[in-house]
């Protein structure tokens, strides 16, 4: 395990000196250990250059497996600690910020009813980031967007639900906009609060303007946090945003924003549950998938007729 940790540290820092500092040992000792490992594998694991150390093709293969083994060992340690504290185990779940917290909470509540004392840790990130963590075993399951651009090698996914768009604003501003027809040119003049660039949601918002023949506005603020987006909009007479309907409804309750009743349309990829093919049979992962499926079904059944 120490050898595998060493390889990961060299990859992270690109330097034997930095890796030695992290392990509180000497660089010659690190050099000797790496030489022994490369002799064991029969080929170099890193290329050396003036810019630092980078994995060779064989090194990438070894590092990918090393990361999986280290993460699995970490999960074992967490499960043992959870057992010692009277818990059943600990699930590592990833979710994008624009997944409904209400659905996630409902799924976790159902999971607790089915498997009492099963702990969970929630990690946030973009769909692409979460799938990398899922693939290297940092996560047991991930909830994100089924974007065609994602790398799904070794993964399964299950479509959960679609998210129609909603324009949100301060209550007073929303009341004013509600009395006007939809005007993309006028909307472009407001202060926009949006998610990070390069994400499917951000691209879909830009697409709404482009299809109307309008240059997409540059956002005043960018954030992954839906709570922050809601708070910024509720406190401003000029700030607006477009978010998924389930997120908009949550922000109406918790942040005091209002929904502007415009009819908008986008082709945002659906929210999906991603799992590794090698973990589909893991009981806790399967229980969480079932609980999430039920929670999404109840949300859609309870959703009122769309007035927009």
C-alpha positions in Angstrom: 0.0 0.0 0.0 2.9 2.4 0.7 4.2 1.7 -2.8 0.9 2.5 -4.3 0.6 5.7 -2.3 4.0 6.7 -3.4 3.1 6.4 -7.1 0.0 8.5 -6.6 2.0 11.2 -4.8 4.5 11.3 -7.6 1.7 11.7 -10.1 0.0 14.4 -8.0 3.2 16.5 -7.5 5.3 15.5 -10.5 8.3 15.6 -8.3 10.3 13.1 -6.2 11.3 15.8 -3.9 7.7 16.9 -3.2 6.6 13.2 -2.8 9.5 12.7 -0.3 8.4 15.8 1.7 4.8 14.4 1.8 6.0 11.1 3.1 8.6 12.6 5.5 11.4 10.7 4.0 14.5 11.4 1.8 14.5 11.8 -2.0 17.2 9.0 -2.4 14.9 6.6 -0.5 12.0 7.5 -2.8 14.2 7.1 -5.9 15.3 3.6 -4.8 11.7 2.6 -4.1 10.5 3.8 -7.5 13.4 2.0 -9.2 12.4 -1.2 -7.5 8.8 -0.8 -8.6 9.8 -0.1 -12.2 12.1 -3.2 -12.1 9.1 -5.2 -10.9 6.9 -4.0 -13.7 9.7 -4.3 -16.2 9.4 -0.8 -17.7 9.5 2.9 -16.6 6.3 4.1 -14.9 7.2 7.8 -15.3 9.0 9.9 -17.9 11.5 12.4 -16.4 12.0 15.9 -17.9 12.8 19.4 -17.0 9.1 20.0 -16.4 8.8 17.2 -13.9 7.6 13.6 -14.0 4.7 12.4 -16.0 3.2 8.9 -16.2 4.2 6.6 -19.1 1.4 4.6 -20.8 2.2 1.7 -18.4 2.3 4.2 -15.6 -1.3 5.4 -16.4 -2.5 1.8 -16.2 -0.8 1.1 -12.9 -1.9 4.5 -11.4 -5.6 3.9 -12.4 -5.5 0.5 -10.5 -3.6 2.0 -7.6 -6.2 4.7 -7.2 -9.0 2.1 -7.1 -7.2 0.0 -4.6 -6.4 2.9 -2.3 -10.0 4.2 -2.4 -11.5 0.8 -1.8 -9.2 0.4 1.2 -10.4 3.8 2.4 -14.0 2.7 2.1 -13.2 -0.4 4.1 -11.7 1.7 6.9 -14.8 4.0 6.9 -17.1 1.0 7.0 -15.2 -0.5 9.9 -15.3 2.9 11.7 -19.1 3.2 11.0 -19.6 -0.3 12.4 -17.7 0.6 15.6 -20.0 3.6 16.0 -23.1 1.5 15.6 -23.7 2.3 11.9 -24.4 -0.2 9.2 -21.9 1.2 6.7 -21.2 4.4 4.8 -22.2 5.2 1.2 -20.3 7.7 -0.8 -22.8 9.5 -3.1 -22.0 12.2 -5.6 -24.6 14.8 -6.9 -24.5 17.8 -9.1 -25.6 21.1 -7.4 -28.7 21.3 -9.6 -30.1 18.0 -8.4 -33.1 18.6 -6.2 -32.1 18.5 -2.5 -35.7 17.5 -1.7 -35.5 14.4 -3.9 -32.1 13.5 -2.5 -33.3 13.9 1.1 -36.4 11.9 0.4 -34.3 9.1 -1.1 -32.0 9.1 1.9 -34.9 9.0 4.3 -36.3 6.0 2.4 -32.9 4.4 2.5 -32.7 4.8 6.3 -36.1 3.1 6.6 -35.0 0.1 4.6 -31.5 -0.1 6.1 -31.4 1.7 9.5 -28.2 3.3 10.6 -26.7 3.3 7.0 -24.6 6.5 6.9 -24.0 8.5 3.7 -21.6 11.2 2.6 -22.7 13.6 -0.1 -20.1 15.0 -2.5 -20.8 17.8 -5.0 -19.3 18.4 -8.4 -20.0 18.6 -12.1 -21.2 15.4 -13.8 -17.9 14.9 -15.5 -16.0 15.3 -12.2 -18.4 12.9 -10.4 -18.0 10.2 -13.1 -14.2 10.4 -12.7 -14.6 9.8 -8.9 -17.1 7.0 -9.6 -14.7 5.3 -11.9 -11.8 5.5 -9.5 -14.0 4.2 -6.6 -14.1 7.4 -4.7 -17.9 7.3 -5.0 -20.4 4.4 -4.9 -23.0 6.2 -7.0 -23.4 9.5 -8.7 -26.4 11.6 -9.7 -25.8 13.9 -12.7 -26.8 14.7 -16.2 -26.8 12.0 -18.9 -24.8 14.3 -21.2 -23.8 12.6 -24.6 -20.3 14.1 -24.1 -19.6 12.2 -20.9 -17.3 9.2 -20.8 -19.5 6.3 -19.8 -16.9 3.5 -20.2 -17.5 0.9 -17.5 -20.6 2.7 -16.2 -24.3 2.1 -16.2 -26.9 4.9 -16.0 -30.6 5.1 -15.4 -32.7 8.1 -16.5 -34.5 9.6 -13.5 -36.3 12.8 -14.7 -36.2 15.9 -16.9 -35.9 19.4 -15.6 -37.9 22.1 -17.5 -36.4 25.7 -17.2 -37.7 28.5 -15.0 -36.8 32.2 -15.0 -36.5 33.4 -11.4 -36.1 36.9 -9.9 -36.7 39.0 -6.9 -40.5 39.0 -6.1 -41.0 42.6 -7.0 -39.0 42.3 -10.3 -40.8 39.0 -11.1 -44.2 40.8 -10.7 -43.0 43.5 -13.1 -41.7 41.0 -15.7 -44.9 39.0 -15.5 -46.8 41.9 -16.9 -44.6 42.1 -19.9 -44.2 39.7 -22.9 -41.0 37.7 -23.1 -38.3 39.9 -24.6 -34.8 38.3 -24.8 -33.2 41.6 -25.7 -34.6 43.2 -22.5 -33.7 40.2 -20.4 -30.0 40.4 -21.6 -29.7 43.8 -19.9 -30.3 42.4 -16.4 -27.7 41.2 -13.9 -27.5 37.4 -14.6 -26.5 34.9 -11.9 -25.5 31.6 -13.5 -23.7 28.4 -12.9 -20.2 27.6 -14.1 -19.2 28.0 -17.7 -18.9 24.8 -19.8 -21.7 23.0 -17.9 -24.8 21.7 -19.8 -27.0 24.2 -18.0 -24.9 27.2 -18.8 -24.8 26.1 -22.5 -28.6 25.7 -22.6 -29.1 29.2 -21.2 -26.8 30.6 -23.8 -28.7 28.6 -26.4 -32.0 30.2 -25.4 -30.5 33.7 -26.3 -28.8 32.5 -29.4 -32.0 30.9 -30.8 -33.7 34.3 -30.2 -30.9 36.0 -32.2 -29.4 37.7 -29.1 -25.9 37.6 -27.8 -25.9 35.7 -24.5 -25.2 38.1 -21.5 -22.1 37.9 -19.5 -23.1 36.9 -15.9 -22.5 39.2 -13.0 -21.9 36.2 -10.7 -21.1 32.6 -11.4 -21.7 29.9 -8.7 -22.3 26.1 -8.4 -24.3 26.9 -5.2 -28.1 27.0 -5.8 -28.5 28.5 -2.3 -26.1 31.3 -3.1 -27.9 31.9 -6.5 -31.2 32.2 -4.7 -29.9 34.5 -2.0 -28.3 36.8 -4.5 -31.4 37.1 -6.6 -33.8 37.5 -3.7 -31.7 40.5 -2.5 -31.4 42.3 -5.8 -33.9 44.3 -7.9 -31.9 43.6 -11.1 -30.6 40.0 -10.8 -32.3 37.1 -12.6 -31.4 33.5 -13.5 -32.7 30.5 -15.3 -32.7 27.3 -13.3 -34.5 23.9 -13.5 -38.1 23.9 -12.3 -37.5 21.7 -9.2 -34.6 24.0 -8.1 -36.8 27.1 -8.7 -39.6 25.7 -6.6 -37.1 25.0 -3.7 -35.6 28.5 -4.0 -39.2 30.0 -3.8 -39.5 28.3 -0.4 -36.1 28.8 1.1 -34.8 32.0 -0.5 -37.9 34.0 -1.2 -37.5 34.3 -5.0 -40.4 34.2 -7.5 -40.9 32.4 -10.8 -41.6 34.5 -13.8 -44.4 32.7 -15.8 -42.6 32.7 -19.2 -42.7 29.7 -21.5 -39.1 28.6 -22.1 -37.8 25.5 -23.8 -34.4 23.7 -23.7 -33.0 20.3 -24.4 -31.2 19.9 -21.2 -29.9 16.3 -20.7 -32.0 14.4 -18.1 -30.9 13.8 -14.5 -29.7 10.2 -14.2 -28.2 7.8 -11.7 -24.7 6.5 -12.6 -23.2 3.4 -11.1 -20.2 1.2 -11.9 -21.0 -2.1 -13.7 -18.9 -3.9 -11.1 -20.9 -2.4 -8.2 -24.4 -3.0 -9.4 -24.7 -6.1 -7.2 -23.5 -4.3 -4.0 -26.6 -4.4 -1.7 -26.3 -0.8 -0.3 -25.8 0.7 -3.8 -28.9 -1.2 -5.1 -30.9 -0.1 -2.0 -30.0 3.5 -2.7 -30.9 3.2 -6.4 -34.3 1.8 -5.4 -34.9 4.6 -2.8 -33.9 7.3 -5.3 -36.1 5.7 -8.0 -39.1 5.8 -5.6 -38.4 9.4 -4.6 -38.2 10.6 -8.2 -41.4 8.7 -9.0 -43.3 10.4 -6.1 -41.9 13.8 -7.1 -43.2 13.5 -10.6 -46.6 12.1 -9.4 -47.0 15.1 -7.1 -45.9 17.6 -9.6 -48.9 19.9 -10.6 -49.8 20.5 -14.2 -47.2 22.7 -15.8 -48.6 26.2 -16.1 -45.7 27.4 -18.2 
